[in-house]
Amino acid sequence: TLAAISGRGLLMDTSPGTNSSHTGESAEKLIETLVAAVKPRFRLISGNRLAGKTTWCENLYHLARERGLDVAGLISPAVFTDGRKSAIDLVDLRTTTRKRLAVARDPQERTENGRRWLFSHDTLHWGNRVLAAIDSCDLLIIDEIGPMEWTHGQGLYNAFTLIERRAFTQACIVVRPSLMERAIERWPEALPITIGASES
């Protein structure tokens, strides 16, 4: 457990070449909207790999906390070893508890099954308990709802129930570009925001 988040860099995704620029709404501007409690209440954050989606969410988290807002949810910062992304963590934004969510598979295993990451079922269960315990908040951040949730009904599946309850003043939910159409179909009131430049 992290005792406290004392600086903006503690949860940051520091991947080489990560681009924190964005098109659309900045985290700073969004905070002003949140404080004013004006619509839209719900944003879908998207962007290609390494575009800076997690960094954007972390910046938003710190800005909101500086304003004294109640921030809840989960983010998934990358872990790097020798300059390469080797793992993904999952962080509870209310308690700052951090657990290992996934580790990179070795190249041969990845080739055989086509899956890049080996996920921890224990951490996913924990993440779902965190989401289930959120009854209300000023700002909800979930990074991310991906193919496991949308296609297989697995992963952080409690995110859907939490979002449907609308127990938040504002929400920012990270969704991959390939899943954005499904997300907008499910939540037509949501405002899409694209983070970063195009990335291969």
Solvent accessible surface area in square Angstrom, and as a share of the most:
residue,aa,sasa,rsa
1,T,133,0.77
2,L,52,0.26
3,A,110,0.85
4,A,66,0.51
5,I,32,0.16
6,S,116,0.75
7,G,35,0.33
8,R,101,0.37
9,G,53,0.51
10,L,84,0.42
11,L,0,0.00
12,M,44,0.20
13,D,24,0.12
14,T,104,0.60
15,S,7,0.05
16,P,89,0.56
17,G,69,0.66
18,T,34,0.20
19,N,48,0.24
20,S,60,0.39
21,S,59,0.38
22,H,62,0.28
23,T,85,0.49
24,G,68,0.65
25,E,21,0.10
26,S,27,0.18
27,A,5,0.04
28,E,99,0.45
29,K,128,0.54
30,L,0,0.00
31,I,4,0.02
32,E,92,0.41
33,T,21,0.12
34,L,6,0.03
35,V,76,0.44
36,A,63,0.49
37,A,69,0.54
38,V,72,0.42
39,K,168,0.71
40,P,45,0.28
41,R,88,0.32
42,F,3,0.01
43,R,3,0.01
44,L,0,0.00
45,I,0,0.00
46,S,6,0.04
47,G,5,0.04
48,N,57,0.29
49,R,128,0.47
50,L,54,0.27
51,A,0,0.00
52,G,4,0.04
53,K,30,0.13
54,T,17,0.10
55,T,9,0.05
56,W,7,0.03
57,C,0,0.00
58,E,0,0.00
59,N,38,0.20
60,L,0,0.00
61,Y,1,0.00
62,H,12,0.05
63,L,24,0.12
64,A,0,0.00
65,R,119,0.44
66,E,114,0.51
67,R,115,0.42
68,G,67,0.65
69,L,33,0.16
70,D,57,0.30
71,V,4,0.02
72,A,0,0.00
73,G,0,0.00
74,L,0,0.00
75,I,0,0.00
76,S,21,0.14
77,P,0,0.00
78,A,13,0.10
79,V,34,0.19
80,F,54,0.22
81,T,75,0.44
82,D,145,0.75
83,G,48,0.46
84,R,192,0.70
85,K,57,0.24
86,S,33,0.22
87,A,3,0.02
88,I,21,0.11
89,D,8,0.04
90,L,1,0.00
91,V,0,0.00
92,D,11,0.06
93,L,0,0.00
94,R,93,0.34
95,T,74,0.43
96,T,8,0.05
97,T,24,0.14
98,R,70,0.26
99,K,79,0.33
100,R,113,0.41
101,L,13,0.06
102,A,2,0.01
103,V,60,0.35
104,A,35,0.27
105,R,32,0.12
106,D,79,0.41
107,P,101,0.64
108,Q,130,0.58
109,E,63,0.28
110,R,82,0.30
111,T,115,0.67
112,E,129,0.58
113,N,65,0.34
114,G,66,0.63
115,R,161,0.59
116,R,78,0.29
117,W,33,0.12
118,L,90,0.45
119,F,63,0.26
120,S,37,0.24
121,H,137,0.61
122,D,115,0.59
123,T,7,0.04
124,L,15,0.08
125,H,97,0.43
126,W,30,0.11
127,G,0,0.00
128,N,5,0.03
129,R,148,0.54
130,V,18,0.10
131,L,1,0.00
132,A,69,0.54
133,A,79,0.61
134,I,6,0.03
135,D,102,0.53
136,S,62,0.40
137,C,12,0.07
138,D,45,0.23
139,L,0,0.00
140,L,1,0.00
141,I,0,0.00
142,I,0,0.00
143,D,5,0.03
144,E,43,0.19
145,I,0,0.00
146,G,4,0.04
147,P,49,0.31
148,M,48,0.22
149,E,11,0.05
150,W,23,0.08
151,T,83,0.48
152,H,112,0.50
153,G,50,0.48
154,Q,104,0.46
155,G,6,0.06
156,L,7,0.03
157,Y,99,0.38
158,N,34,0.17
159,A,0,0.00
160,F,25,0.11
161,T,84,0.49
162,L,4,0.02
163,I,0,0.00
164,E,81,0.36
165,R,113,0.41
166,R,70,0.25
167,A,22,0.17
168,F,10,0.04
169,T,46,0.27
170,Q,1,0.00
171,A,0,0.00
172,C,0,0.00
173,I,0,0.00
174,V,1,0.00
175,V,0,0.00
176,R,105,0.38
177,P,68,0.43
178,S,98,0.63
179,L,14,0.07
180,M,27,0.12
181,E,143,0.64
182,R,109,0.40
183,A,0,0.00
184,I,63,0.32
185,E,141,0.63
186,R,109,0.40
187,W,1,0.00
188,P,103,0.65
189,E,90,0.41
190,A,9,0.07
191,L,73,0.36
192,P,63,0.40
193,I,4,0.02
194,T,72,0.42
195,I,1,0.00
196,G,8,0.07
197,A,59,0.46
198,S,104,0.67
199,E,63,0.28
200,S,135,0.87
